[in-house]
Amino acid sequence: MDVTKGATYELEVAQAVENELTSGTLGLNPAQAKVHRKPSYFSRDRQKNIVFDVSVEVSREGATGPYWVWVWECKNYDHVVPVDDAEEFHAKLEQIGADRSKGTMITPVGFAKGTIEYARAKGIGLWRYIPTGSLLCLMEDGRGVADADILRALTIPETNGFRFYGQFYGLASDGHLTTDLKELIRSEFRDTQA
């Protein structure tokens, strides 16, 4: 992978997440959440920190550390993201504490079909963000989008011939396919509401 290309995409994703956090779109209180680029979290198995691409840490008022972390793994490849990457990401999430973290893989190119099945089984969110607009630039017309349309958009590298054009396609960690980022975010936070 081209390091510069990857770093540029990570920076763009981090900035887009920061913008959405600040605007309130992520459904988090900006006063209690912070976006980090290249964060590291302690692995009980390795007895050292694991570095990730981007995270959103959510803390309770007055707390010294986060109670919940949303970890983002950015994959700016020239090919679809293979299942091995999702397996490695899941293993890393388990090591830092799956009970207090959520993981999402994001790419501009798409995911292998096996990656989608593995992500569904393990509760990993998959987002396809094509960097020609903001993270919230949704389909022009999401009405009537079938799961097959979203799966196609998540699995094929080229963007020509999409039934619906836009920048965002997602698989929530609960396995729900959507083109509606707000709906996807609500489902990602469903298990954290207490």
NORVEN-V765809 format. One record per backbone hydrogen bond with DSSP energy under -1.0 kcal/mol. CO is the residue of the C=O (numbers start at 1). NH is the residue of the N-H. If there is no record, write none. Layout:
co=CO nh=NH
co=CO nh=NH
//
This chain:
co=2 nh=6
co=3 nh=7
co=4 nh=8
co=5 nh=9
co=6 nh=10
co=7 nh=11
co=8 nh=12
co=9 nh=13
co=10 nh=14
co=11 nh=15
co=12 nh=16
co=13 nh=17
co=14 nh=18
co=15 nh=19
co=16 nh=20
co=17 nh=21
co=18 nh=22
co=19 nh=23
co=20 nh=25
co=20 nh=26
co=24 nh=27
co=29 nh=32
co=32 nh=59
co=34 nh=57
co=36 nh=55
co=39 nh=52
co=41 nh=50
co=43 nh=47
co=48 nh=43
co=50 nh=41
co=53 nh=38
co=54 nh=72
co=55 nh=36
co=56 nh=70
co=57 nh=34
co=58 nh=67
co=58 nh=68
co=60 nh=63
co=68 nh=58
co=69 nh=102
co=70 nh=56
co=71 nh=104
co=72 nh=54
co=73 nh=106
co=81 nh=112
co=82 nh=85
co=83 nh=87
co=84 nh=88
co=85 nh=89
co=86 nh=90
co=87 nh=91
co=88 nh=92
co=89 nh=93
co=90 nh=94
co=91 nh=95
co=92 nh=96
co=95 nh=44
co=97 nh=100
co=100 nh=69
co=102 nh=71
co=103 nh=125
co=104 nh=73
co=105 nh=127
co=106 nh=75
co=107 nh=129
co=110 nh=81
co=112 nh=116
co=113 nh=117
co=114 nh=118
co=115 nh=119
co=116 nh=120
co=117 nh=121
co=118 nh=122
co=119 nh=123
co=119 nh=124
co=125 nh=105
co=126 nh=171
co=127 nh=107
co=128 nh=169
co=130 nh=132
co=134 nh=137
co=136 nh=138
co=137 nh=167
co=142 nh=145
co=146 nh=150
co=147 nh=151
co=148 nh=152
co=149 nh=153
co=150 nh=154
co=151 nh=155
co=152 nh=156
co=154 nh=111
co=159 nh=162
co=165 nh=140
co=167 nh=130
co=169 nh=128
co=170 nh=178
co=171 nh=126
co=172 nh=175
co=176 nh=172
co=178 nh=170
co=180 nh=184
co=181 nh=185
co=182 nh=186
co=183 nh=187
co=184 nh=188
co=185 nh=189
co=189 nh=192
//
